[in-house]
Amino acid sequence: VFETDTCGLIRLARTLNNGTDMNDQPLGCKTDFYIGAAANPGSEDQDLEMAKLENKVTSGAGFIQTQPVYDLDKAKRFIEAAAHLNVPVLIGLMPLRGIKMARYLTDHVPGITIPVPIMDRLEKGGLAAGLEIAQEQYEQLRTSAAGVHIMPMNHIDVVARIVRGH
């Protein structure tokens, strides 16, 4: 666990893709990992977040996948800020199942903030509102980002509903 960090693991995967170990010794075959890196568009310090991402991409990450984002302006600013890295950015979308889930994420998960209008909709509409919000966010994000990765939290059935819009 303590022998490497995120960038070290990315470099290790890159060397395996090159057919060598960490000491540049040939392995006799190559792997074909598509190496990605995580990011947090809601981080308090976006300059530090970008510096970390630059290091991850330099280490060999070929795409970025973010934590869930509920503030679409924040997502778009993050996409613009990461454009110089020249790797696809996949924005995280986690459908909210209700106000209780939204409050938990806001209170306990660093970097996740849920705008008041979304909280109000969830308060009034529960799960149905959460799915409607997810569909709206999907439609907006899929044209802004290279893609969207949906985190259905053990409710895989909602993915098709979000993507199809019904």
C-alpha positions as CSV (number, residue, x, y, z in Angstrom):
1,V,0.0,0.0,0.0
2,F,2.8,2.5,0.9
3,E,5.2,1.5,-1.9
4,T,3.8,3.8,-4.5
5,D,1.3,6.6,-5.0
6,T,-1.2,7.4,-7.7
7,C,1.4,8.6,-10.2
8,G,3.7,5.7,-9.4
9,L,0.8,3.3,-10.2
10,I,0.1,5.1,-13.4
11,R,3.8,4.9,-14.4
12,L,3.8,1.1,-13.5
13,A,0.8,0.5,-15.8
14,R,2.6,2.5,-18.5
15,T,5.8,0.4,-18.2
16,L,3.7,-2.8,-18.4
17,N,2.1,-1.4,-21.6
18,N,5.6,-0.9,-22.9
19,G,6.5,-4.6,-22.1
20,T,8.9,-3.8,-19.3
21,D,8.9,-3.9,-15.6
22,M,9.8,-0.9,-13.3
23,N,13.5,-1.6,-13.8
24,D,13.1,-1.5,-17.6
25,Q,13.6,-5.2,-17.9
26,P,11.7,-6.8,-20.8
27,L,8.7,-9.0,-19.8
28,G,8.3,-10.8,-23.1
29,C,4.8,-9.4,-23.7
30,K,2.9,-6.1,-23.3
31,T,-0.3,-5.2,-21.5
32,D,-2.9,-3.0,-23.1
33,F,-4.3,-1.0,-20.2
34,Y,-6.2,2.2,-20.9
35,I,-4.9,4.2,-18.0
36,G,-7.2,6.8,-16.4
37,A,-7.0,9.2,-13.5
38,A,-9.5,10.5,-11.1
39,A,-10.2,14.2,-10.5
40,N,-12.4,16.4,-8.3
41,P,-13.9,19.4,-10.0
42,G,-15.3,20.5,-6.6
43,S,-11.9,20.7,-4.9
44,E,-11.4,23.8,-2.9
45,D,-8.0,24.4,-4.6
46,Q,-8.5,24.0,-8.3
47,D,-4.9,25.1,-9.0
48,L,-3.6,22.2,-6.9
49,E,-6.1,19.9,-8.5
50,M,-4.8,20.9,-12.0
51,A,-1.2,20.4,-10.9
52,K,-2.1,16.9,-9.7
53,L,-3.8,16.1,-13.0
54,E,-0.9,17.4,-15.0
55,N,1.4,15.1,-13.0
56,K,-1.0,12.1,-13.6
57,V,-1.2,12.8,-17.3
58,T,2.6,13.2,-17.6
59,S,2.9,9.9,-15.7
60,G,0.8,8.2,-18.4
61,A,-2.9,8.8,-17.8
62,G,-4.9,8.8,-21.0
63,F,-8.2,10.1,-19.7
64,I,-9.7,11.8,-16.6
65,Q,-12.8,10.6,-14.8
66,T,-14.3,12.9,-12.2
67,Q,-16.3,12.6,-9.0
68,P,-20.0,13.4,-9.3
69,V,-20.7,17.0,-10.3
70,Y,-24.1,18.6,-9.7
71,D,-23.1,22.2,-10.5
72,L,-22.9,22.2,-14.3
73,D,-21.1,25.6,-14.4
74,K,-18.4,24.1,-12.1
75,A,-18.2,21.1,-14.5
76,K,-17.8,23.3,-17.5
77,R,-15.1,25.4,-15.9
78,F,-13.2,22.2,-14.9
79,I,-13.4,20.9,-18.5
80,E,-12.1,24.2,-19.8
81,A,-9.3,24.3,-17.2
82,A,-8.3,20.7,-18.1
83,A,-8.4,21.2,-21.9
84,H,-4.6,21.9,-22.1
85,L,-4.0,18.3,-20.9
86,N,-5.3,17.0,-24.2
87,V,-7.0,14.0,-22.7
88,P,-10.7,13.1,-22.6
89,V,-12.6,14.3,-19.5
90,L,-15.5,12.1,-18.4
91,I,-17.7,13.9,-15.9
92,G,-19.2,11.9,-13.1
93,L,-23.0,11.7,-12.8
94,M,-24.5,10.0,-9.8
95,P,-28.3,10.0,-9.9
96,L,-29.7,11.3,-6.6
97,R,-32.3,9.0,-5.1
98,G,-33.7,11.7,-2.8
99,I,-33.1,14.5,-0.4
100,K,-31.5,12.3,2.2
101,M,-28.8,11.1,-0.2
102,A,-28.2,14.7,-1.4
103,R,-27.7,15.9,2.1
104,Y,-25.4,13.0,2.9
105,L,-23.2,13.7,-0.1
106,T,-23.1,17.5,0.7
107,D,-22.2,16.9,4.3
108,H,-19.8,14.0,4.1
109,V,-18.1,13.9,0.7
110,P,-15.4,16.5,0.1
111,G,-15.7,18.4,-3.1
112,I,-19.4,17.5,-3.7
113,T,-21.8,20.4,-3.4
114,I,-25.4,20.3,-4.6
115,P,-27.0,23.6,-5.6
116,V,-30.0,24.8,-3.7
117,P,-32.4,24.5,-6.7
118,I,-31.6,20.8,-7.0
119,M,-32.1,20.3,-3.3
120,D,-35.4,22.0,-3.5
121,R,-36.5,19.8,-6.4
122,L,-35.5,16.7,-4.5
123,E,-37.3,17.8,-1.4
124,K,-40.5,18.1,-3.4
125,G,-40.1,15.3,-5.9
126,G,-37.9,12.6,-4.4
127,L,-36.7,9.8,-6.6
128,A,-38.7,11.0,-9.7
129,A,-37.1,14.4,-9.4
130,G,-33.6,12.8,-8.9
131,L,-34.0,10.9,-12.2
132,E,-35.3,13.9,-14.0
133,I,-32.3,16.0,-12.8
134,A,-29.9,13.2,-13.8
135,Q,-31.4,13.1,-17.3
136,E,-31.1,16.9,-17.6
137,Q,-27.5,16.8,-16.4
138,Y,-26.7,14.0,-18.8
139,E,-28.0,15.9,-21.8
140,Q,-26.0,19.0,-20.9
141,L,-22.8,17.2,-19.9
142,R,-22.6,14.9,-22.9
143,T,-22.1,17.9,-25.2
144,S,-19.6,19.7,-22.9
145,A,-17.4,16.8,-21.9
146,A,-15.8,13.9,-23.8
147,G,-18.2,11.7,-22.0
148,V,-20.2,11.0,-18.9
149,H,-19.7,8.1,-16.5
150,I,-22.8,7.3,-14.6
151,M,-22.6,5.9,-11.1
152,P,-26.0,4.2,-10.4
153,M,-25.1,3.1,-6.9
154,N,-26.5,-0.4,-7.2
155,H,-29.5,0.7,-9.3
156,I,-28.3,-0.2,-12.7
157,D,-31.8,0.1,-14.2
158,V,-31.6,3.9,-14.0
159,V,-28.7,4.1,-16.5
160,A,-30.9,3.3,-19.5
161,R,-33.6,5.7,-18.3
162,I,-31.1,8.5,-18.0
163,V,-29.5,7.9,-21.4
164,R,-32.8,7.4,-23.2
165,G,-34.5,10.3,-21.5
166,H,-37.5,8.4,-20.2
